[in-house]
């Protein structure tokens, strides 16, 4: 061997044994370092490139995830300890320490490989639909914590030359410290189990949690946190245990139902409400959504009043149609014929208690889709139409006086 020849040459030229051993050991260490460097270069530039090519050219996708998570790159770190192990016999005095160091290094690399492998498993699992219902990221993080703790104990035990059982026995006395240090992880783990087992939240769910200014889609469920991408594209991170201890709104039921609720009111000026005149009724009969209603209602009211011999010369006597009642029925019939309204869900137009802003006429209906943009367009289309037709019923929409109203009233007074 080249190193042996160099050592023999140094001894032949008369260099003292001690100095010769130092020089020879130094040359051997340099030689080993060069071999490790060459080995790493070969593995990373030849073997890893070949593995990458094979992975990308096959039909399987799971190995692509392993490549992305650098599982194979971390396996390449075993090259150096493998080379060094062949030369341990050349250092008999330090063989024990070298063996300990190599064992600790191999364990550390093994932990890093397992970490990358678990990340790849999570990525592979996320490609399946069930991952949105039952995410495993939190469980994998717990596995990582356990593996790294056990691995750390074994590494320390190897370095100090003691049995791992001794160190494990000492950990029992530090349980309270571990409970304090890993409090968030323990709480998060328990919360994660509750969240997934009770199906409280999934990846892709739209949730609202005002306490944390969260209003958007869940993009990640981990051991300690739930990440929500808000509709303004910001990210809100919520502690997992807060999802259990505090309340939040999950819109999954709405999205699953296929309809999204409209619940909005038009405030009518109460002073514009009146009985319908004959002229108004004749005009309403020309409206498509009111023709049958007006005719049937007139017959019903006339029979009612005649049966009771009611004096109709006084408007307060008997039954009469009002413009607000006709308008309410018009809205209902309009919604029943609107293509954007879900006809198999609750649909009503109701009158709420009068307020300082007038009489609220509330629409309670559901669109036939849950898409946000489509929902807003349907809702706007409906109210665009209703605001425009309110005056046709002799009604006025209430609004607070503006500068224009005051100026118009002042101009009218001056003309008088």
C-alpha positions in Angstrom: 0.0 0.0 0.0 1.2 3.5 -0.8 0.9 4.7 2.9 2.9 1.7 4.1 5.7 2.4 1.7 5.8 6.0 2.8 6.0 4.9 6.5 8.8 2.4 5.7 10.7 5.1 3.7 10.5 7.6 6.7 11.9 4.9 9.0 14.7 4.0 6.6 15.9 7.6 6.4 16.3 7.6 10.2 13.5 9.7 11.4 12.6 8.8 14.9 9.6 6.5 15.5 7.5 9.2 17.3 8.0 11.8 14.7 7.6 9.2 12.0 4.3 8.1 13.4 3.0 11.7 13.6 4.0 12.3 10.0 2.6 9.0 8.8 -0.6 9.6 10.7 -0.9 13.1 9.2 -0.3 11.8 5.7 -2.8 9.0 6.3 -5.4 11.5 7.5 -4.8 13.7 4.5 -5.2 10.6 2.3 -8.4 9.6 4.0 -9.8 13.2 3.6 -8.9 13.1 -0.1 -10.7 9.8 -0.5 -13.7 11.1 1.4 -13.8 14.2 -0.8 -13.5 12.1 -4.0 -16.1 9.6 -2.8 -18.5 12.4 -2.1 -17.9 14.0 -5.5 -18.5 10.7 -7.2 -21.6 9.9 -5.3 -23.1 13.4 -5.7 -22.1 14.0 -9.3 -22.4 10.6 -10.8 -24.6 8.3 -8.6 -27.1 11.0 -7.6 -27.4 12.2 -11.1 -28.1 8.7 -12.3 -30.6 8.2 -9.5 -32.3 11.5 -10.4 -32.5 10.5 -14.1 -34.1 7.1 -13.2 -36.6 8.7 -10.8 -37.7 11.4 -13.3 -38.0 8.9 -16.2 -40.2 6.3 -14.5 -44.0 6.3 -14.2 -44.1 6.4 -10.4 -44.6 9.6 -8.5 -43.7 8.6 -5.0 -40.0 8.6 -5.7 -40.3 12.1 -7.1 -41.4 13.2 -3.7 -38.5 11.5 -2.1 -36.2 13.2 -4.5 -37.7 16.6 -3.8 -37.3 16.1 -0.1 -33.6 15.1 -0.7 -33.9 11.6 0.8 -31.2 10.3 -1.6 -29.0 13.3 -1.1 -28.9 12.7 2.7 -28.2 9.0 2.1 -25.1 10.1 0.2 -23.7 11.4 3.6 -23.0 7.7 4.5 -20.1 7.7 2.0 -17.5 9.4 4.3 -18.1 7.2 7.4 -18.0 4.1 5.2 -14.5 5.1 3.8 -13.2 6.1 7.3 -14.3 2.8 8.8 -11.8 1.0 6.4 -8.9 2.8 7.9 -9.7 2.5 11.6 -7.1 -0.3 12.1 -4.4 2.2 11.2 -5.2 4.2 14.4 -5.3 1.5 17.1 -4.8 4.1 19.9 -7.7 6.2 18.8 -9.9 3.4 17.4 -12.4 3.5 20.2 -13.0 7.3 19.8 -13.1 7.0 16.0 -15.7 4.3 16.3 -17.8 6.4 18.7 -17.6 9.4 16.5 -18.6 7.4 13.4 -21.5 5.8 15.2 -22.8 9.2 16.4 -22.4 10.6 12.9 -24.2 7.6 11.3 -27.0 8.0 13.8 -27.3 11.7 13.1 -27.4 11.1 9.3 -29.9 8.4 9.9 -32.2 10.8 11.8 -31.9 13.3 9.0 -32.8 10.6 6.4 -35.8 9.6 8.5 -36.9 13.2 8.8 -36.7 13.6 5.0 -38.5 10.3 4.5 -41.4 11.3 6.8 -41.7 14.6 4.9 -41.8 12.7 1.6 -44.5 10.4 3.1 -46.6 13.4 4.0 -46.2 14.8 0.5 -47.2 11.5 -1.0 -50.2 11.3 1.3 -51.3 14.8 0.3 -51.8 13.7 -3.3 -54.8 11.6 -2.1 -58.2 13.2 -1.4 -58.4 11.6 2.0 -55.6 13.9 3.2 -58.0 16.8 3.2 -60.2 14.9 5.6 -57.6 13.1 7.7 -54.3 15.0 7.5 -51.3 13.1 9.1 -48.8 16.0 9.3 -49.4 16.4 13.1 -48.9 12.7 13.7 -45.7 12.6 11.7 -44.4 15.6 13.7 -45.0 13.7 16.9 -43.2 10.7 15.4 -40.3 13.0 14.5 -40.1 14.4 18.0 -40.1 10.9 19.5 -37.4 9.6 17.0 -35.2 12.7 17.5 -35.4 12.4 21.3 -34.5 8.7 21.3 -31.9 9.3 18.6 -30.4 12.1 20.6 -30.2 9.9 23.7 -28.4 7.2 21.7 -26.0 9.6 20.2 -25.1 11.1 23.6 -24.8 7.5 25.1 -22.4 6.5 22.3 -20.2 9.6 22.7 -19.9 9.2 26.5 -19.6 5.4 26.3 -22.6 4.7 28.6 -25.7 2.6 28.1 -28.7 4.4 26.7 -30.8 2.8 29.5 -29.0 4.9 32.1 -29.8 8.1 30.3 -33.4 7.0 29.8 -33.7 6.4 33.5 -32.5 9.9 34.2 -35.2 11.3 31.9 -37.9 10.2 34.3 -36.7 12.8 36.7 -36.9 15.4 34.0 -40.5 14.7 33.0 -41.8 17.9 34.5 -39.2 19.9 32.6 -40.1 18.1 29.3 -43.8 18.8 30.0 -43.0 22.5 30.3 -40.7 22.6 27.3 -43.1 20.7 25.1 -46.3 22.1 26.5 -47.4 23.6 23.2 -46.5 20.5 21.3 -48.5 18.3 23.7 -51.5 20.6 23.6 -51.3 20.9 19.8 -51.0 17.1 19.5 -54.2 16.5 21.6 -56.0 19.3 19.7 -54.9 17.9 16.4 -56.3 14.5 17.3 -59.6 16.1 18.3 -59.8 18.3 15.2 -59.2 15.3 12.8 -61.2 12.7 14.7 -64.2 14.9 15.1 -63.8 16.2 11.5 -63.9 19.8 12.8 -61.7 21.2 10.1 -60.0 20.0 6.9 -57.5 21.4 4.5 -59.4 23.5 2.0 -62.2 24.5 4.4 -63.2 28.1 4.5 -63.2 29.2 8.2 -63.8 32.4 10.1 -62.2 33.1 13.4 -62.5 36.8 14.3 -60.3 36.6 17.4 -57.3 35.9 15.2 -58.5 38.0 12.2 -58.8 34.8 10.2 -61.2 34.6 7.3 -60.1 32.3 4.5 -59.1 28.8 3.4 -57.2 26.3 5.6 -53.9 25.5 3.8 -52.1 23.6 6.4 -52.8 21.5 9.6 -49.7 20.8 11.6 -48.9 19.7 15.2 -49.0 23.2 16.7 -50.7 25.4 14.2 -53.4 25.8 11.6 -52.5 28.0 8.7 -55.3 30.0 7.0 -54.8 31.9 3.8 -57.1 34.9 4.1 -59.0 36.3 1.1 -56.6 39.3 1.0 -53.8 36.6 0.4 -52.3 37.1 3.9 -51.6 34.1 6.1 -52.9 33.8 9.6 -51.4 31.2 11.9 -53.7 29.9 14.6 -52.6 27.7 17.5 -54.2 24.3 17.1 -55.4 24.2 20.7 -57.2 27.5 20.1 -59.4 25.8 17.6 -60.7 23.6 20.4 -60.9 26.1 23.2 -62.4 29.0 21.1 -65.2 29.0 18.6 -64.8 29.4 14.9 -67.2 29.2 11.9 -66.6 26.6 9.2 -68.4 27.2 5.9 -67.9 23.6 4.7 -71.6 22.9 5.2 -72.6 25.8 2.9 -70.2 24.7 0.2 -71.4 21.1 0.4 -75.1 22.1 0.2 -74.7 23.7 -3.2 -76.4 27.0 -2.2 -75.3 30.2 -0.5 -77.6 32.3 1.5 -78.8 35.8 0.6 -80.2 37.6 3.6 -80.5 41.3 2.8 -83.2 44.0 3.4 -84.6 46.9 1.5 -85.7 49.7 3.9 -89.0 51.2 2.7 -90.0 54.7 3.7 -93.1 54.1 5.8 -94.8 57.3 4.7 -94.9 55.9 1.1 -97.0 52.9 2.1 -100.7 53.1 1.1 -103.7 51.2 -0.2 -103.8 50.4 -3.9 -106.1 52.5 -6.0 -108.0 51.1 -9.0 -105.5 52.8 -11.3 -102.6 51.1 -9.6 -104.3 47.7 -9.7 -105.0 48.1 -13.4 -101.3 48.9 -14.0 -100.1 46.0 -11.8 -102.2 43.6 -13.9 -99.9 44.4 -16.8 -96.9 43.2 -14.8 -96.1 39.5 -15.7 -95.3 38.4 -12.2 -98.5 40.1 -10.7 -101.3 39.5 -13.2 -102.7 36.2 -11.8 -102.0 37.3 -8.3 -104.0 40.6 -8.6 -106.9 39.0 -10.3 -107.2 36.1 -7.8 -106.7 38.4 -4.9 -109.4 40.9 -6.1 -111.9 38.0 -6.4 -111.0 36.8 -2.9 -111.2 40.2 -1.3 -114.5 41.1 -3.1 -116.1 37.9 -1.9 -114.9 38.5 1.6 -116.2 42.1 1.7 -119.6 41.2 0.1 -120.2 38.3 2.5 -119.8 40.6 5.4 -121.7 43.6 3.9 -118.8 45.9 4.5 -119.1 49.6 3.7 -116.3 50.2 1.4 -116.8 54.0 1.3 -114.5 54.1 4.3 -111.0 53.0 3.4 -110.4 51.5 6.8 -113.3 49.0 6.4 -112.8 45.6 4.9 -109.8 44.1 3.2 -107.8 46.0 0.6 -104.6 45.5 -1.3 -101.6 47.6 -0.2 -98.7 48.7 -2.4 -96.2 47.1 0.1 -98.0 43.8 0.1 -98.1 43.7 -3.7 -94.4 44.6 -3.8 -93.6 41.8 -1.4 -95.4 39.3 -3.6 -93.7 40.7 -6.7 -90.3 40.1 -5.1 -91.2 36.5 -4.2 -92.5 35.7 -7.6 -89.4 37.4 -9.2 -87.1 35.2 -7.1 -89.0 32.1 -8.0 -88.4 32.8 -11.6 -84.8 33.9 -11.2 -82.3 31.5 -12.8 -79.7 32.1 -10.1 -81.9 31.2 -7.1 -82.0 27.7 -5.7 -85.7 26.7 -5.7 -85.3 23.7 -3.5 -84.1 25.7 -0.5 -85.8 28.1 1.8 -87.2 31.1 -0.2 -89.2 33.8 1.4 -89.7 37.6 1.5 -90.6 38.8 5.0 -91.4 42.0 6.7 -89.3 42.8 9.8 -90.0 45.2 12.7 -90.1 48.9 11.7 -86.9 50.7 12.5 -85.7 54.3 12.5 -84.5 53.7 8.9 -88.0 52.5 7.7 -89.7 49.2 7.2 -87.2 46.4 6.3 -88.4 44.0 3.6 -85.9 41.1 3.9 -85.1 38.6 1.2 -84.1 35.2 2.5 -83.0 32.9 -0.3 -80.2 30.7 -1.5 -78.2 31.0 -4.8 -77.8 27.8 -6.9 -74.0 27.9 -6.5 -71.4 28.7 -3.8 -68.8 30.4 -6.0 -68.1 33.8 -4.3 -68.0 35.9 -7.5 -71.1 34.3 -9.0 -72.9 34.7 -5.6 -72.1 38.4 -5.5 -73.2 38.9 -9.1 -76.5 37.2 -8.5 -77.2 39.2 -5.3 -76.3 42.5 -7.0 -78.4 41.6 -10.1 -81.4 41.0 -7.8 -81.1 44.2 -5.8 -80.3 46.3 -8.9 -83.6 45.3 -10.3 -85.6 45.7 -7.0 -84.2 49.2 -6.3 -85.2 50.2 -9.8 -88.8 48.9 -9.6 -89.6 50.3 -6.1 -91.0 53.6 -7.4 -93.3 51.6 -9.7 -95.3 50.6 -6.7 -95.6 54.1 -5.2 -93.0 53.3 -2.6 -89.7 55.1 -1.7 -86.5 53.5 -0.4 -85.4 55.1 2.8 -82.1 56.9 3.0 -80.7 59.5 5.3 -80.8 63.1 3.9 -77.8 64.1 2.0 -76.4 67.5 1.0 -78.2 67.1 -2.3 -81.6 66.6 -0.6 -81.1 69.7 1.6 -80.0 71.8 -1.3 -83.0 70.6 -3.4 -85.4 71.5 -0.5 -83.8 74.9 0.0 -84.1 75.6 -3.8 -87.8 74.6 -3.8 -88.5 76.9 -0.8 -86.8 79.8 -2.6 -89.0 79.2 -5.7 -92.1 79.3 -3.5 
